[in-house]
Amino acid sequence: MPFAPGWRCSPYTLLVGNNCVGSSSPLIPDRERWSKILSRYRIDGQPLFDLTSPAGRQDLAGTVDFIDHGFGESGSLAYRPEMAAACGDARIITDDNLGDEYLPSLATLFRALLFNPKPSS
């Protein structure tokens, strides 16, 4: 659970996909504000959503609906209580212990390189 440090270090957290957002103040998504911003958003001068078509309006509505439930497994949305339940007592990965999970495979690699070197071509 790579997001464990985030929810443990920030009093307010929100997991969006694989990004943990932490804050010292409450994170409260505002559906109306987000809808207004997205409806005016442009990339290279083109609207992100074509609000003149039913499909474009449906796309905007589906994007704003993300606030309620995410986009399924590949685009999840979770609040602090859900993150805490998913992590439980999982060990936090830090710079100090990062890589421990690779030691057996690294040892095998180093032994192979040191004791059975192959000439490069």
C-alpha positions in Angstrom: 0.0 0.0 0.0 2.2 2.9 -1.2 -0.3 5.5 0.0 0.1 4.5 3.7 2.5 7.3 4.5 0.2 9.9 3.0 -2.8 9.1 5.1 -0.7 8.6 8.2 1.1 11.9 7.9 -1.8 14.2 6.8 -5.0 14.7 8.7 -7.0 15.0 5.5 -6.2 12.7 2.6 -7.8 11.6 -0.7 -6.6 8.9 -3.0 -7.2 9.6 -6.7 -6.1 6.8 -8.8 -2.6 6.1 -7.6 -2.0 9.6 -6.3 -2.4 10.4 -2.6 -3.3 14.0 -1.9 -2.7 15.2 1.6 -3.8 18.4 3.3 -3.9 20.1 6.7 -7.4 21.3 5.9 -10.4 19.3 4.7 -10.5 18.0 1.1 -14.0 18.5 0.0 -14.6 18.1 -3.8 -17.1 20.7 -5.0 -19.2 19.2 -7.8 -20.6 22.5 -9.1 -17.2 24.3 -9.1 -15.5 21.4 -10.9 -18.3 21.1 -13.5 -18.0 24.9 -14.2 -14.2 24.7 -14.5 -14.2 21.6 -16.8 -17.0 23.0 -19.0 -14.8 26.1 -19.7 -11.5 24.2 -19.9 -9.6 24.3 -23.3 -6.6 22.6 -24.7 -4.9 24.3 -27.6 -8.0 26.6 -27.9 -10.4 23.6 -28.2 -12.9 22.8 -25.5 -12.2 19.7 -23.5 -15.9 18.8 -23.7 -18.2 19.5 -26.6 -21.2 20.8 -24.7 -23.1 21.3 -28.0 -23.5 17.5 -28.3 -25.3 15.0 -26.1 -22.2 12.8 -26.0 -20.0 15.8 -24.9 -22.5 16.7 -22.1 -22.6 13.0 -21.1 -18.8 12.9 -21.0 -18.7 15.9 -18.7 -21.3 14.5 -16.4 -19.4 11.2 -16.2 -16.2 13.0 -15.4 -17.9 15.0 -12.6 -19.5 11.8 -11.3 -16.0 10.6 -10.5 -16.4 12.5 -7.2 -19.0 10.0 -6.1 -17.3 6.7 -7.0 -14.2 7.0 -9.1 -13.9 5.2 -12.4 -13.7 1.7 -11.1 -10.5 -0.3 -10.3 -8.3 1.6 -12.7 -9.4 5.0 -11.6 -10.3 4.7 -7.9 -11.2 7.4 -5.5 -10.9 6.8 -1.8 -11.1 9.0 1.3 -9.0 8.6 4.5 -11.2 6.0 6.2 -11.1 3.7 3.2 -7.4 4.2 2.8 -6.8 3.3 6.5 -9.0 0.2 6.2 -7.1 -0.9 3.1 -3.7 -0.4 4.7 -4.3 -1.7 8.2 -0.9 -2.2 9.9 1.0 -2.4 6.6 4.7 -1.5 6.9 5.4 2.0 5.6 8.0 2.0 2.8 10.5 4.8 3.3 13.9 5.8 1.8 15.4 4.0 4.8 13.9 0.6 4.0 13.2 0.9 0.3 14.7 -2.0 -1.6 14.6 -4.6 1.2 12.1 -6.5 -0.8 14.6 -6.8 -3.7 17.6 -8.1 -1.7 17.1 -11.9 -2.5 16.9 -11.2 -6.2 19.7 -8.7 -6.2 22.0 -11.2 -4.3 21.2 -13.7 -7.0 22.0 -11.2 -9.7 25.3 -10.2 -8.1 26.4 -13.8 -7.6 25.7 -14.5 -11.3 27.6 -11.4 -12.4 30.6 -12.0 -10.1 31.0 -15.7 -10.4 29.8 -16.3 -14.0 30.7 -13.3 -15.9 29.9 -13.4 -19.6 31.9 -11.3 -22.1 30.0 -8.5 -23.7 29.8 -8.5 -27.4 
